[in-house]
């Protein structure tokens, strides 16, 4: 069996593949699917999270000339090749186990797309992945890429709250969570139930120029559309019309505006941890409770109960940010904002309020 879950059919290829690295083998399988002319995605919304990707997904799927994957975040092309194909803990944290685990299952997400439709998916994880651009190019060399970027401090603050809500992060204080990054790079202070520890490296999320360059190197600038979150928030329809034109579909189609996945604030981190612990069955008592619940309650009802309790533990609007911390982080990330401004030829420095700050490398910013 191959890493994608498909049996080998070419004996010589199998013999020659013995010395292949897992990544090389996976990309070869993607290229083989491309050569077989299977129905594949035509475009990818690659992120970032907390930048409107879910809202954009909901608006794109309204267009009759667009077919969006029924699984909103397949994540298949950024998955770690050494992870188990079936991870109960990951399913518990990230949904009811619908994400594709094999190449066959991934391609099946697009099998119902009509020939005249542009098929796509939205996985915010791809923008941070070093391997996703290569894998997308192997499977879909002519793909179009849509990315959304947001002012770093507000983005990371929203991301921190989202990770708390999801149970990936356990440090409720934003500043303290940022300060843990050096330790977490070395594998320390990782929450016991965290299945995606790389997401806790907050500064890595805002390497905007590096992230864009990886996709430009594979697809060229003309096939990569970089959107700014501020534009999307201020005028949904104009931004989505721009995406429609980029994808080559009718741009005058009227869609309903959407605002999905609003930023939340966890009211009680301890209570929230207990809810997620109950969902995962952590600890001997909770594991026993979970066995009883599994035997007596349908999975759909169990998931609904956990969602309802979780909603009661979060505020839909976060509290005010610490001005001193915001200023410190703006100084820290100004070089990234300046680089992105120059790379995109867009004045993000003024748009995001970084024009009055000295760069961290400048004497005044020291």
Secondary structure, 3 states (H helix, E strand, C coil): CCCCCCCCCCHHHHHHCCCCCHHHHHHHHHHHHHHCCCCCCCEEEEECCCCCHHHHHHHHCCCCCEEECCCCCCCHHHCCCCCCCCCHHHHHHHCCCCCCCCHHHHHHCCCCCCCCCEEEEECHHHHCCCCHHHHHHHHCCCCEEEEEECCHHHHHHHHHHHHHHHCCCCCCCHHHHHHCHHHHHCCCCCCCCCCCHHHHCHHHHHCHHHHHHHHHHHHCHHHEEEEEHHHHHHCHHHHHHHHHHHHCCCCCCCCCCCCCCCCCEECCHHHHHHHHHHHHCCCHHHHHHHHHHHHHCCHHHHHHHHHHHHHHCEECCCCCCCHHHHHHHHHHHHHHHHHHHHHHCCCHHHHCCCCCCCCCCCHHHC
